[in-house]
């Protein structure tokens, strides 16, 4: 039975295809109009890629051994608002206070200073260097003016002269070379030198300055040494916002108000801290039509955590078979919801809610989602899964999507629904739109709660209107493919849902460390769905090669491992051309 909703729209049928390009699926390929022998060669290469990824994940260091334990943690935090020869800033000192408080909570011995002149700046740095010993963790945060000159990044002290009054060759006498900070920390044997430079706030140079050399506002790309990690508050050539507008009363800059919450989230490897900050700052700046995407440069080998992973797990599983019309009804969606719910409970979930058939109406779904989110804490994971029908409709909003259509999930509610129902007749009481789901994910991102989002049905790939670094998205298939159902133990399930449930039961823990990470989950779902149906490639966002091998989404319990199923017995023996398959589809 096909998992689709055929709704009249000028001859348009909303079929169970996911709205995203095949290239976004990590290891996914586009089969196109290929000949069988070409398809077989491509399948063979893809299987080889999957085998290689599996081998890498099996050899990945266990997270328990990657967590810093016993090292001394030292932090230097500097904020400069009051400049003698340059434009003053408003929130740099406030940012330094917020970051200092956050780092103290993370076990750092913190030195905080504000409005330093060059001599005091140098002395403070020297004292900090002397405190760092081999194997220690060093964290430096600077908020103030910065400039790049002839390939060198300079941090500007409070007594920096008016820039037109000095020659470029003398700039190093008045400012601090940011690269030397990293070099000094690594020279003292710091295991990790983590440097945050919020120094891109505006251009401190007069526009008619004709000094020698090449200068630019903000900072340029830095290539740190091994064991160093550098984050800038904006990308190269961008400026960082102090505030969103005149009525923005937040005590912190746009960068810091996002960064400190993410820094304080348990279980995030340092690269994930940077990625999430980049995505969330860019989204916030975009609300005032400003481009600000923090850049970062990673030379850390392996994974490092300021706080160990200890995710609590919550779940909301939704499955709808009964839509009130036999031609719309499904067969395996309720089975999906109940199977995944059982797997989540066995994985030690604090709370799991399952809504099936008529109980799956919009108001109740939203209520349960918000209730779970209120209970979850930063670093926790909520699994939100949907198995059922979905469709598209014309987007009449002021900012329509590129294809002119918006996606929605068809749920239960008041009012009859028939096979020939027109698009315009589907009322808000019978659907959850992509805009609504995007809003829910934004709420989770604001709280730094991880979300496992599985869409096993029609057009699920288009259900988010923007990227979220905290969301691990799995769509059952690509946009040019159907999502299939299969029989397991005499019951019908969505193929992707069944594999997903087995992954979170522990089969996704490739290296046996007791955690299922984002990359492990994606790799397991991708491989097993594909090996059981060579014409169904899951959509994964972020793509596998951009997913996080160190982001622990859930724990694996011994009780749950006992439920794992070896799916290799269900793998297809040999890829077949697409025209030869005849499996039931959704």
C-alpha positions in Angstrom: 0.0 0.0 0.0 1.4 3.4 -0.9 2.0 5.9 1.9 0.7 8.9 0.0 -2.2 11.3 0.0 -3.7 11.8 -3.4 -5.3 15.2 -3.3 -6.7 17.2 -6.2 -4.5 20.1 -7.2 -4.8 20.8 -11.0 -3.9 17.2 -11.7 -1.1 17.2 -9.1 -0.7 14.1 -6.9 1.3 14.4 -3.7 3.3 11.2 -3.7 5.5 9.8 -1.0 8.7 11.4 -2.1 11.1 13.4 0.1 11.7 17.0 -1.0 15.5 17.3 -0.9 18.3 16.7 -3.3 20.0 13.3 -3.4 23.3 15.0 -2.9 22.2 16.0 0.6 22.1 12.4 1.8 25.8 12.0 2.5 26.6 8.7 0.8 23.5 8.9 -1.3 23.5 8.7 -5.1 21.1 9.6 -7.8 20.1 6.6 -9.9 18.5 8.6 -12.7 17.9 6.9 -16.1 20.8 4.6 -15.9 21.3 1.2 -17.5 21.3 -1.8 -15.2 25.0 -2.4 -15.5 25.8 1.2 -14.6 23.4 1.0 -11.6 25.2 -2.2 -10.4 28.6 -0.5 -10.6 27.3 2.4 -8.6 25.7 0.2 -6.0 29.0 -1.7 -5.6 30.8 1.6 -5.0 28.2 2.7 -2.5 28.4 -0.5 -0.6 32.2 -0.2 -0.5 31.8 3.4 1.0 29.4 2.1 3.6 31.8 -0.7 4.6 34.6 1.8 4.9 32.4 4.1 7.1 31.4 1.2 9.3 35.1 0.3 9.8 36.0 3.9 10.8 33.1 4.0 13.3 34.1 0.7 14.8 37.6 2.0 15.4 36.5 5.3 16.8 37.8 6.0 20.3 35.2 5.4 23.0 33.6 8.6 24.3 34.4 7.6 27.9 38.1 7.8 27.1 37.7 11.1 25.1 36.4 13.1 28.1 38.9 15.4 29.8 39.5 14.2 33.3 42.0 15.5 35.8 43.6 18.3 33.7 43.8 21.8 35.2 41.5 24.2 33.4 42.7 27.9 33.0 40.8 30.7 31.4 41.6 34.3 30.5 38.6 36.5 29.7 39.1 40.1 28.5 36.5 42.6 27.4 37.2 46.2 26.2 34.4 48.8 25.7 36.2 52.0 26.4 38.7 53.0 23.7 40.8 56.2 23.7 41.3 56.6 20.0 38.7 54.3 18.5 34.9 54.0 18.6 33.6 52.7 21.9 31.8 49.4 22.1 28.7 48.6 24.3 28.6 45.0 25.2 32.2 43.6 25.2 32.7 44.0 28.9 29.2 42.5 29.5 30.1 39.6 27.3 33.3 38.9 29.2 31.4 38.7 32.5 28.9 36.2 31.0 31.7 34.0 29.6 33.7 34.2 32.8 30.7 33.0 34.8 30.0 30.2 32.4 33.6 29.0 32.5 33.7 29.0 36.3 30.7 26.7 36.2 32.7 24.4 33.9 35.5 24.1 36.4 37.9 26.7 35.0 40.1 28.9 37.1 39.2 32.2 35.5 41.1 35.5 35.2 38.9 38.3 34.0 40.1 41.7 33.0 38.5 44.7 31.3 39.5 47.9 29.4 43.2 47.0 29.4 45.9 49.2 27.9 48.7 47.6 26.0 51.1 47.3 28.9 48.4 45.8 31.2 47.3 43.5 28.3 50.8 42.2 27.9 51.4 41.6 31.6 48.0 39.8 32.0 48.9 37.5 29.1 52.4 36.8 30.5 50.9 35.9 33.9 48.3 33.6 32.2 51.0 31.9 30.2 52.9 31.1 33.4 49.9 29.5 34.9 49.6 26.9 32.1 51.4 23.6 32.5 51.8 20.6 30.2 48.5 18.7 29.7 46.4 21.6 30.9 43.3 23.1 29.2 43.6 26.8 28.3 40.7 28.9 27.2 41.1 32.6 26.0 38.1 34.8 25.3 38.6 38.4 23.9 35.8 40.8 23.2 36.8 44.1 21.6 38.2 45.7 18.5 40.4 43.6 16.2 42.0 44.1 12.8 43.9 42.1 10.2 47.0 43.7 8.8 49.2 42.0 6.2 48.0 38.6 7.2 48.4 39.1 11.0 45.4 39.3 13.3 45.7 42.0 16.0 43.6 42.5 19.1 43.4 46.2 20.0 43.9 47.4 23.6 42.0 50.3 25.2 44.8 52.8 24.7 45.2 52.1 21.0 46.0 55.4 19.2 43.8 56.8 16.5 44.8 54.5 13.6 45.7 57.2 11.1 48.3 58.5 13.5 50.5 55.3 13.3 52.3 53.5 10.6 51.4 49.9 9.8 54.9 48.8 10.5 54.4 49.9 14.1 51.0 48.4 14.7 52.5 45.4 16.5 53.9 47.8 19.1 50.4 49.0 20.1 48.4 45.8 19.6 48.5 42.1 20.5 49.2 39.4 17.8 46.4 36.8 18.2 48.5 34.1 16.6 51.1 34.4 19.3 48.6 33.7 22.0 48.0 30.3 20.5 51.7 29.7 19.9 52.6 30.5 23.5 49.9 28.2 25.0 51.0 25.3 22.8 54.7 26.0 23.6 53.8 25.5 27.3 52.3 22.1 26.5 48.6 22.9 26.8 46.6 19.8 25.6 43.9 22.1 24.2 44.2 25.8 23.4 40.6 27.1 22.9 40.6 30.7 21.7 37.4 32.8 21.1 37.9 36.1 19.3 34.8 38.4 19.3 36.7 41.1 17.6 34.8 41.7 14.4 32.2 44.2 15.6 32.9 47.1 13.2 35.7 48.8 11.2 37.9 50.8 13.6 39.8 52.4 10.7 39.0 55.8 9.2 37.7 55.3 5.7 40.4 57.7 4.3 43.3 56.0 6.1 46.2 55.7 3.7 48.7 53.9 5.9 50.9 51.3 4.2 49.9 47.6 4.2 46.5 46.0 3.7 44.0 46.4 6.5 40.5 45.0 6.9 37.9 45.1 9.7 37.6 42.0 11.8 40.1 39.2 11.5 41.5 36.9 8.8 41.8 33.1 8.6 44.1 31.6 11.1 45.7 28.2 10.8 46.3 27.1 14.4 48.7 24.4 15.5 47.7 20.9 16.4 45.7 20.9 19.6 44.3 24.4 19.1 40.7 25.5 18.3 39.9 29.1 17.3 36.4 30.6 16.9 35.6 34.0 15.5 32.3 35.8 16.2 31.8 36.3 12.4 33.0 35.0 9.1 35.8 36.5 7.2 34.8 40.0 5.9 31.7 40.0 8.1 30.9 42.2 11.0 29.5 41.0 14.3 26.4 42.6 15.7 26.4 44.1 19.2 22.6 44.1 19.1 19.7 43.4 16.8 18.3 47.0 17.0 17.7 50.0 19.1 15.2 48.1 21.2 17.4 45.0 21.8 17.9 45.0 25.6 19.8 41.8 25.8 23.0 42.2 28.0 25.1 40.3 25.4 26.1 40.6 21.8 24.4 38.5 19.2 27.4 36.1 19.2 27.8 35.7 23.0 24.1 35.3 23.8 24.1 32.2 21.6 27.6 31.0 22.4 27.5 30.8 26.2 24.3 28.7 26.3 25.8 26.2 23.8 29.2 26.2 25.6 27.3 25.3 28.8 25.4 22.3 27.1 26.6 18.9 28.4 27.9 16.3 25.9 28.9 18.6 23.0 32.4 18.0 21.5 34.1 21.3 20.8 33.5 21.1 17.1 29.8 20.7 17.7 29.9 23.8 20.0 31.3 25.7 17.1 28.9 24.3 14.5 25.8 25.0 16.7 27.0 28.5 17.4 27.6 29.2 13.7 24.1 28.0 12.7 22.2 29.8 15.6 24.1 33.1 15.3 23.5 33.1 11.5 19.8 32.5 12.0 19.5 35.2 14.6 21.4 37.8 12.5 19.3 36.9 9.5 16.2 38.2 11.4 17.5 41.7 10.8 18.9 40.9 7.3 22.5 40.8 8.5 25.1 38.2 7.5 27.0 36.8 10.4 28.2 33.2 10.4 31.0 32.6 13.0 34.0 30.9 11.5 36.1 28.3 13.3 39.4 26.5 12.7 39.8 23.1 14.2 43.2 21.4 14.8 42.0 19.2 17.7 42.8 15.5 17.2 39.9 13.3 18.3 37.0 14.5 20.5 37.1 16.8 23.5 34.3 17.7 25.8 34.0 20.4 28.4 31.2 18.4 30.0 30.7 14.6 29.5 27.7 13.2 27.6 24.9 12.3 29.9 21.8 12.6 27.8 18.4 11.9 29.1 16.0 10.6 26.5 12.4 11.5 25.8 10.1 10.4 23.0 7.0 11.3 21.1 6.0 8.7 18.5 3.1 9.3 16.1 1.5 6.7 13.8 -1.7 7.0 11.8 -3.2 4.1 9.9 -6.9 5.1 10.1 -7.7 8.3 8.2 -11.4 7.5 7.8 -11.3 6.4 4.2 -10.0 3.0 3.2 -8.2 4.5 0.2 -6.2 6.8 2.5 -5.6 4.3 5.3 -2.2 2.7 5.9 -1.2 -0.6 7.4 2.2 -0.2 9.2 2.3 3.3 10.7 0.8 2.4 14.1 3.2 -0.5 14.3 6.1 1.9 13.6 5.0 4.2 16.5 4.6 1.4 19.0 7.9 -0.3 18.0 9.9 2.9 18.3 8.2 3.7 21.6 9.2 0.3 23.0 12.8 0.8 21.9 13.0 4.2 23.5 11.7 2.9 26.8 14.1 0.0 26.7 16.9 2.6 26.0 16.1 4.2 29.4 13.9 7.0 28.2 12.6 9.2 31.0 9.2 9.5 29.3 7.7 8.3 26.0 4.3 9.4 24.7 2.6 7.5 21.8 -0.2 9.0 19.8 -1.9 6.8 17.2 -4.9 7.2 14.9 -7.6 9.6 16.2 -5.5 10.6 19.2 -2.9 12.1 16.8 -4.6 15.4 16.3 -2.7 18.7 16.1 -3.6 20.3 19.4 -2.7 17.2 21.3 0.6 16.6 19.4 1.6 20.2 20.1 0.7 20.0 23.8 2.7 16.8 24.3 5.7 18.2 22.4 5.8 21.4 24.5 5.4 19.4 27.7 8.3 17.1 26.8 10.5 20.1 25.8 9.7 21.8 29.1 10.9 18.8 31.0 14.1 18.2 28.9 17.3 20.0 29.9 20.2 21.2 27.7 22.0 18.2 26.2 19.0 15.9 26.5 17.4 14.2 23.5 13.8 14.1 22.3 12.9 11.6 19.6 10.0 12.9 17.5 8.9 10.3 14.9 6.0 10.5 12.5 4.6 7.6 10.3 1.6 8.6 8.2 0.5 10.6 5.2 1.8 13.9 4.1 1.3 16.3 1.2 2.1 19.7 -0.3 0.0 22.8 -0.9 0.5 26.2 -2.5 2.5 28.6 -0.2 0.6 31.8 0.0 2.8 33.4 2.7 4.7 36.7 2.2 7.9 34.8 1.9 7.0 31.6 -0.1 9.3 28.7 -0.5 11.4 28.5 -3.6 9.2 25.9 -5.2 6.0 27.7 -4.3 4.8 24.9 -2.1 4.8 24.1 1.5 4.7 20.7 3.1 2.3 19.4 5.8 1.7 16.2 7.7 -1.9 14.9 7.5 -3.1 14.1 11.0 -6.5 13.3 12.5 -9.1 15.8 13.7 -12.7 16.9 13.1 -14.2 16.9 9.6 -14.5 14.1 7.0 -11.6 13.4 4.7 -11.9 11.4 1.5 -9.6 10.2 -1.2 -10.7 13.0 -3.5 -10.4 15.8 -1.0 -9.2 19.0 -2.5 -6.0 20.6 -1.2 -7.9 23.7 -0.1 -10.3 21.6 1.9 -7.7 20.3 4.3 -8.3 22.5 7.4 -5.7 23.5 9.9 -7.3 21.1 12.3 -6.1 18.2 10.1 -2.5 19.1 9.5 0.8 20.2 10.9 2.7 22.5 8.6 6.4 22.8 7.9 6.2 26.3 9.5 4.8 24.8 12.7 7.4 22.0 12.8 10.2 24.5 12.1 9.0 26.6 15.1 9.1 23.6 17.4 12.7 22.9 16.3 13.6 26.5 17.0 12.3 26.2 20.5 14.4 23.1 21.0 17.5 24.9 19.6 16.9 27.8 21.9 17.1 25.4 24.8 20.0 23.4 23.3 17.9 20.2 23.4 18.9 17.6 20.8 16.1 16.3 18.5 15.9 13.0 16.6 13.4 13.7 13.9 12.2 10.7 11.8 9.7 11.3 9.0 8.5 8.0 7.5 6.0 9.2 4.9 5.3 11.7 2.2 7.4 14.9 1.6 9.0 14.6 5.0 12.3 16.0 3.6 10.7 19.4 3.1 9.3 19.7 6.6 12.0 22.0 7.9 12.4 25.6 6.6 15.9 26.1 7.9 18.9 24.2 9.1 19.2 23.3 12.8 22.5 22.1 14.3 20.6 20.4 17.2 18.3 18.3 14.9 19.3 14.9 13.5 16.9 14.5 10.6 16.1 11.1 8.9 13.8 11.0 6.0 12.7 7.5 4.9 13.8 8.0 1.2 15.0 10.5 -1.4 12.7 12.8 -3.3 12.7 10.7 -6.4 12.1 7.4 -4.5 9.2 5.8 -2.5 9.4 4.8 1.1 8.7 1.1 1.4 7.1 -1.2 4.0 8.2 -4.8 4.8 7.1 -7.7 6.9 9.2 -8.4 10.0 8.0 -11.2 12.4 4.7 -11.3 10.6 3.9 -7.6 11.0 4.2 -4.7 8.5 6.5 -1.9 9.3 8.0 1.1 7.5 11.5 -0.1 6.5 13.2 3.1 7.8 11.2 3.0 11.1 12.1 -0.6 11.7 15.8 0.0 11.1 15.7 3.2 13.2 14.2 1.3 16.2 16.9 -1.4 16.0 19.6 1.3 15.8 18.4 3.0 19.1 18.2 -0.5 20.7 22.0 -0.6 20.5 22.8 -1.8 17.0 23.9 1.7 16.2 26.6 1.6 18.8 29.4 0.6 16.5 32.4 1.0 18.9 30.6 -0.5 21.9 31.1 2.5 24.2 27.5 2.6 25.4 26.4 5.6 23.3 24.8 6.0 19.9 26.2 9.1 18.3 24.7 11.1 15.4 27.1 9.7 12.9 26.6 6.1 14.2 22.9 6.4 13.9 23.0 7.8 10.4 25.5 5.2 9.2 23.4 2.3 10.6 20.1 3.6 9.1 21.7 4.4 5.8 23.4 1.1 5.4 20.6 -1.2 6.5 17.8 0.5 4.6 19.9 0.5 1.5 21.0 -3.1 1.8 17.4 -4.2 2.2 16.2 -2.1 -0.7 18.7 -0.8 -3.1 16.2 1.7 -4.5 15.5 3.4 -1.1 18.2 5.8 0.1 17.4 7.6 3.4 17.7 11.3 3.5 20.0 12.4 6.3 20.6 16.0 7.5 23.2 16.9 8.1 24.8 14.6 5.5 26.8 11.7 6.9 30.2 13.4 6.1 29.1 16.5 8.0 27.5 14.6 10.9 29.0 14.5 14.4 30.9 11.3 15.4 31.2 12.5 19.0 27.6 13.8 19.6 26.0 11.2 21.9 22.3 11.2 21.3 21.3 8.4 23.7 22.7 5.7 26.0 22.6 2.0 25.3 21.4 -0.3 28.1 22.1 -4.0 28.5 18.3 -4.5 28.6 18.0 -2.8 25.2 20.9 -4.7 23.6 19.0 -7.9 24.3 16.3 -6.6 21.9 18.7 -6.0 19.0 18.0 -7.8 15.7 20.7 -8.9 13.3 19.3 -7.4 10.1 21.9 -8.8 7.8 19.7 -11.8 7.1 17.2 -9.4 5.5 19.8 -7.8 3.2 19.2 -8.2 -0.5 21.7 -10.6 -2.1 22.5 -8.5 -5.1 21.3 -5.1 -6.3 18.6 -5.3 -9.0 17.6 -2.7 -11.5 14.8 -0.6 -10.2 12.3 -1.7 -12.7 12.5 -5.3 -11.4 11.4 -4.5 -7.8 7.9 -4.8 -6.7 7.8 -4.3 -2.9 4.9 -2.6 -1.2 5.4 1.2 -0.9 4.0 3.8 1.3 
